[in-house]
């Protein structure tokens, strides 16, 4: 493409400036929002579909790591040269190219941290942009990379929740060091490299048990729950349940729980319903269901997961009500891996019944669905996902109580 569109020209210029400011190309870059069809097509034709991320906000982002994945150092350099040629911008002359220094640093990292294979590969591809950094600030760059590698290596085997402040204090002697800045960006990028299957919409820190604050990682629950910790029994969640109100539970509350139970009459067992979005969760509260309700707020955070882990074995069965798009079904699968559940109001029978309300998948969603079906043979909701890929997805808010509930009162797992 020798004459890029105006929108694409601005994007290519942004890539050049990003390279000049950072000295390397990595991470995720926003390309535009609510673009016209012609602008969107020019972007897709230039970059290809694989590295593009289409968000639910009608925004397009570029994963530079995906774009350059598998390319040699020379190929990356040729690609960057082409970008500069198309923009008419002069590529800055690198004042110092001490390839030996970059090679030495990467070799030392590889020997010191052998378990970071994907990181070593990515760094070797970008070795040409590492050299000028070393020329300007050799000690700073070396300390930065080794510190990032040390933190990522720790998080790979970490089994206990830790806050960003605690992580900063532990590895940097400064609780604020990992709240922002270059080190935090590098660690986040490397964490994604060592976990390439993590969807872009999921928070990479929480996947490695890093939480921002134990008090603010919360979950909304409606249940007659009583729990015990530090030799004392707490029934405040149950008291709110008896008053018809949900409770906000934080990770701080759950951290040291030793046991819990549900307060029920005559030995009855309640069902547990997990709900993805806010409006449907509020709807369930208004329905005055006799079920335990847990709001996932999209992808479940650590508090939601831990609550689900505690509650699921205490109930008569678990249901999940969410969107039937790839993200929604992945949310259900995350909970399913903790304790088996059944889709409810988003199962195959429901999707067929509401064919007229199904929404077409965006290109990014379709790619995500295909990737799950092709790479995860044990995905628990493959039937619903395959149907969604073919016919479209049902939004929670489009599925309102009606005569269908009377005809299908329980959780359904039909086969197509």
C-alpha positions in Angstrom: 0.0 0.0 0.0 1.8 3.1 -1.3 -1.0 5.6 -0.6 -2.5 4.9 2.9 -5.7 6.6 3.8 -5.7 9.6 6.1 -6.7 7.5 9.1 -4.1 4.9 8.4 -1.5 7.6 7.8 -2.1 9.0 11.3 -1.8 5.5 12.8 1.5 4.8 11.0 2.8 8.2 12.2 1.7 7.2 15.8 3.7 4.0 15.5 6.8 6.0 14.4 6.4 8.4 17.4 5.9 5.4 19.7 9.1 3.8 18.5 11.0 7.1 18.9 9.7 7.7 22.4 10.1 4.2 23.8 13.0 2.9 21.7 11.0 -0.3 21.0 7.7 -1.6 19.7 5.6 -3.6 22.0 2.3 -3.6 23.9 -1.2 -2.6 22.7 -2.0 0.6 20.8 -5.4 2.2 20.2 -6.2 2.7 16.6 -9.6 4.4 16.6 -13.2 4.3 17.7 -16.5 4.3 15.7 -14.5 4.2 12.5 -16.2 4.3 9.1 -16.3 1.0 7.1 -13.6 2.2 4.6 -11.3 3.3 7.4 -11.8 -0.1 9.2 -11.1 -2.0 6.1 -7.9 -0.2 5.3 -6.6 -0.9 8.8 -7.6 -4.6 8.5 -6.0 -4.9 5.0 -2.7 -3.3 6.2 -2.2 -5.1 9.5 -4.2 -8.3 9.0 -7.0 -9.5 11.3 -4.8 -11.5 13.7 -3.2 -8.6 15.6 -6.3 -6.5 15.8 -8.6 -6.4 18.8 -12.2 -5.3 18.3 -13.7 -4.2 21.7 -17.3 -4.0 22.8 -17.0 -0.2 22.6 -16.6 -0.4 18.9 -12.9 0.4 19.3 -10.0 -1.1 17.4 -6.7 -1.8 19.1 -3.4 -3.2 17.7 -1.4 -5.8 19.6 2.1 -5.0 18.4 3.4 -8.2 20.1 1.1 -10.3 18.0 1.9 -8.4 14.9 5.7 -8.9 15.3 5.5 -12.4 16.7 7.7 -14.9 14.9 9.5 -12.2 12.9 13.3 -12.1 13.0 15.2 -9.0 14.0 15.8 -8.2 10.3 12.2 -8.6 9.4 11.1 -6.3 12.2 13.6 -3.7 11.0 12.4 -3.9 7.4 8.8 -3.6 8.6 9.7 -0.5 10.6 11.6 1.0 7.6 8.4 0.5 5.5 6.3 2.4 8.0 8.7 5.3 8.0 8.7 5.3 4.2 4.9 5.4 4.0 4.7 8.3 6.4 7.5 10.3 4.7 9.1 10.7 8.2 12.8 10.4 8.6 13.9 7.5 10.7 16.2 8.8 13.5 19.8 7.7 13.3 20.8 5.6 16.3 23.9 7.2 17.7 25.3 4.0 19.2 24.7 0.4 18.2 26.6 -1.7 20.7 25.3 -5.0 19.6 27.7 -6.8 21.9 26.2 -5.1 24.9 22.7 -6.1 24.0 23.7 -9.6 23.2 25.5 -9.9 26.5 22.5 -8.6 28.5 20.1 -11.0 26.8 22.5 -13.9 27.4 22.8 -13.0 31.0 19.0 -12.8 31.4 18.6 -16.1 29.6 21.0 -17.8 32.0 19.6 -16.2 35.1 16.0 -16.7 34.3 15.7 -19.8 32.0 11.9 -20.2 32.5 11.1 -16.9 30.7 11.4 -18.4 27.2 8.7 -16.2 25.5 10.3 -13.1 27.0 13.8 -14.0 25.8 12.4 -14.6 22.3 10.6 -11.2 22.2 13.6 -9.4 23.5 15.9 -11.0 20.9 13.5 -9.7 18.1 13.8 -6.2 19.5 17.5 -6.3 20.2 18.1 -3.5 17.7 16.1 -1.1 19.8 17.6 -2.3 23.0 21.1 -1.3 22.0 20.6 2.5 22.0 18.9 2.2 25.4 22.0 0.5 26.7 24.2 3.2 25.2 22.4 6.0 27.0 21.6 4.3 30.3 23.4 1.0 30.6 23.2 0.5 34.3 19.6 1.7 34.5 18.4 -0.6 31.7 20.2 -3.6 33.1 18.7 -3.1 36.6 15.3 -2.5 35.1 15.3 -5.7 33.0 16.7 -7.9 35.8 14.2 -6.6 38.3 11.3 -7.2 35.9 12.6 -10.7 35.2 12.9 -11.4 39.0 9.3 -10.2 39.6 7.8 -12.2 36.7 9.7 -15.3 37.8 8.3 -14.9 41.3 4.7 -14.5 40.0 4.9 -17.5 37.8 5.1 -19.8 40.9 3.2 -17.5 43.3 0.2 -19.2 45.0 -0.9 -16.5 47.4 -2.6 -13.2 46.7 -0.3 -10.2 46.9 -1.0 -6.5 46.4 1.0 -4.2 44.1 2.2 -2.3 47.1 3.5 -5.5 48.8 5.1 -6.6 45.5 6.9 -3.2 45.2 8.0 -3.3 48.8 9.3 -6.8 48.5 11.3 -6.4 45.3 12.0 -2.7 45.1 12.0 -1.6 48.7 9.3 0.9 47.7 5.6 0.2 48.0 4.8 2.7 45.3 7.3 1.5 42.7 4.9 -0.9 40.9 1.8 1.4 41.0 2.9 3.1 37.8 5.9 3.7 35.6 8.1 1.8 33.2 8.8 -1.2 35.5 5.1 -1.9 35.9 4.6 -1.7 32.1 7.5 -4.1 31.4 6.3 -6.6 34.0 2.7 -6.5 32.6 4.0 -7.0 29.1 6.2 -10.0 30.1 3.4 -11.6 32.1 1.3 -11.6 28.9 4.2 -13.1 27.0 4.4 -16.0 29.5 0.6 -16.4 29.4 -0.3 -15.8 25.7 -3.7 -17.5 26.0 -5.0 -14.8 28.3 -7.8 -12.8 26.6 -7.0 -9.1 26.1 -10.1 -8.2 28.1 -8.8 -10.0 31.2 -6.6 -8.3 33.8 -3.2 -9.8 33.6 -2.3 -8.9 37.2 -5.1 -10.8 38.8 -4.3 -13.9 36.7 -1.0 -14.0 38.6 -2.8 -13.3 42.0 -1.7 -9.7 42.1 -4.5 -7.5 43.6 -4.6 -3.7 43.9 -6.0 -3.6 47.4 -7.6 -6.2 49.6 -10.3 -3.7 50.6 -11.4 -2.7 47.1 -11.4 -6.2 45.4 -15.1 -6.9 46.2 -18.0 -9.0 45.3 -21.8 -8.5 45.6 -23.6 -11.4 47.2 -27.2 -12.2 48.3 -27.1 -15.2 50.6 -27.9 -16.4 54.1 -24.1 -16.8 54.7 -22.4 -17.1 58.1 -18.7 -17.5 58.2 -16.1 -18.2 60.8 -12.6 -16.7 61.1 -10.1 -16.1 64.0 -12.3 -18.2 66.3 -15.3 -15.9 65.8 -18.6 -16.3 63.8 -19.8 -13.5 61.6 -23.4 -13.4 60.4 -23.7 -9.8 58.9 -24.1 -11.2 55.3 -27.1 -13.3 56.5 -28.6 -10.4 58.3 -28.6 -8.3 55.1 -30.1 -11.3 53.3 -32.9 -11.5 55.8 -33.6 -7.8 55.2 -33.7 -8.5 51.4 -30.4 -6.7 50.7 -27.2 -7.9 49.0 -23.9 -7.6 50.8 -20.6 -6.2 49.5 -17.8 -8.6 50.6 -14.1 -7.7 50.1 -11.1 -9.9 49.9 -10.2 -8.7 53.4 -13.3 -10.5 54.8 -12.4 -13.8 53.0 -8.7 -14.0 53.6 -8.8 -16.0 56.8 -12.1 -17.8 56.7 -11.9 -21.2 58.3 -15.5 -22.4 57.6 -18.9 -21.2 56.5 -22.5 -22.3 56.2 -25.9 -21.2 54.9 -28.7 -20.5 57.3 -31.7 -22.4 55.9 -34.9 -23.8 57.4 -35.7 -27.5 57.7 -32.5 -28.5 56.0 -33.5 -27.1 52.7 -30.8 -26.5 50.1 -30.7 -23.4 47.9 -29.4 -23.1 44.4 -26.6 -20.7 43.5 -27.0 -18.4 40.6 -24.0 -16.4 39.3 -24.9 -13.4 37.2 -22.6 -11.5 34.8 -24.2 -8.1 34.4 -25.7 -5.5 36.8 -29.2 -5.0 35.4 -30.0 -8.8 35.3 -28.6 -9.2 38.8 -30.9 -6.4 40.0 -33.7 -8.2 38.2 -33.0 -11.4 40.1 -33.2 -9.5 43.4 -36.6 -8.0 42.4 -37.8 -11.5 41.5 -37.2 -12.4 45.2 -35.8 -15.8 44.2 -35.0 -18.3 46.9 -31.6 -18.8 45.4 -28.2 -17.6 46.5 -27.1 -14.8 44.1 -23.5 -13.9 43.2 -22.7 -11.0 40.9 -19.5 -11.6 38.8 -19.3 -8.0 37.4 -18.0 -9.4 34.1 -14.9 -11.5 34.5 -14.8 -12.7 38.1 -12.2 -11.2 40.3 -10.4 -13.0 43.1 -13.1 -12.2 45.7 -15.9 -13.5 43.4 -13.9 -16.7 42.7 -13.2 -17.3 46.3 -16.8 -16.7 47.3 -17.9 -19.1 44.6 -15.5 -21.7 45.9 -16.9 -21.4 49.4 -20.6 -21.3 48.4 -20.9 -23.8 45.6 -20.5 -27.0 47.7 -23.1 -25.7 50.2 -25.9 -25.4 47.5 -28.1 -27.8 45.6 -26.5 -26.9 42.3 -25.1 -23.9 40.5 -26.4 -22.0 37.5 -24.8 -19.2 35.5 -26.7 -16.4 33.7 -24.6 -14.3 31.4 -24.2 -13.2 27.8 -23.7 -16.0 25.3 -20.8 -14.3 23.5 -17.3 -15.8 23.8 -16.4 -13.6 26.8 -19.6 -14.5 28.6 -19.1 -18.2 28.0 -15.5 -17.9 29.2 -16.8 -16.3 32.4 -19.0 -19.4 32.9 -16.1 -21.7 32.1 -13.8 -19.9 34.7 -16.4 -20.6 37.4 -17.0 -24.1 36.0 -13.3 -25.0 36.5 -13.8 -24.1 40.2 -17.0 -26.0 40.6 -19.3 -27.5 37.9 -22.3 -25.3 36.9 -25.1 -25.3 34.4 -26.0 -22.5 32.0 -29.3 -20.9 32.7 -31.2 -18.4 30.5 -28.2 -18.5 28.1 -28.2 -22.3 27.4 -28.8 -23.8 23.9 -32.5 -24.1 24.2 -32.8 -20.5 25.3 -30.6 -19.3 22.4 -32.8 -21.2 19.9 -36.0 -19.8 21.4 -34.6 -16.2 21.1 -33.2 -16.4 17.6 -34.8 -13.1 16.6 -32.9 -11.3 19.4 -29.4 -12.7 18.7 -26.7 -10.1 17.9 -24.1 -10.8 15.2 -20.5 -11.3 16.5 -17.9 -8.7 15.7 -14.8 -9.9 13.9 -12.8 -10.0 17.1 -15.5 -12.0 18.9 -15.7 -14.5 16.0 -11.9 -15.0 16.1 -12.0 -15.5 19.8 -14.8 -18.1 19.5 -13.0 -20.0 16.8 -9.8 -19.9 18.8 -11.5 -21.4 21.8 -13.2 -24.2 19.8 -10.0 -25.0 17.9 -7.6 -25.0 20.9 -9.7 -26.1 23.9 -11.3 -29.5 23.3 -12.5 -29.6 26.9 -14.3 -26.2 26.8 -17.5 -27.0 28.8 -19.8 -24.9 26.8 -18.6 -25.7 23.3 -22.1 -26.5 22.1 -23.4 -23.0 23.0 -20.3 -21.4 21.6 -20.5 -23.2 18.3 -24.2 -22.1 18.0 -23.2 -18.5 18.9 -20.4 -18.5 16.2 -22.9 -19.6 13.6 -26.0 -17.6 14.6 -25.0 -14.8 16.9 -25.1 -14.1 20.7 -27.9 -13.3 23.2 -27.3 -10.3 25.5 -28.5 -10.8 29.1 -30.7 -7.7 29.0 -32.5 -9.1 25.9 -33.6 -12.2 27.8 -36.5 -11.1 30.1 -38.8 -13.4 32.1 -41.8 -14.6 30.1 -43.6 -17.8 29.3 -40.4 -19.5 28.4 -39.5 -19.7 32.2 -42.8 -21.5 32.9 -42.1 -24.0 30.1 -38.4 -24.5 31.1 -38.2 -23.8 34.9 -34.8 -25.5 35.5 -31.3 -25.3 34.0 -31.2 -26.8 30.5 -28.3 -28.4 28.7 -29.8 -29.5 25.4 -27.8 -31.0 22.6 -28.1 -29.6 19.1 
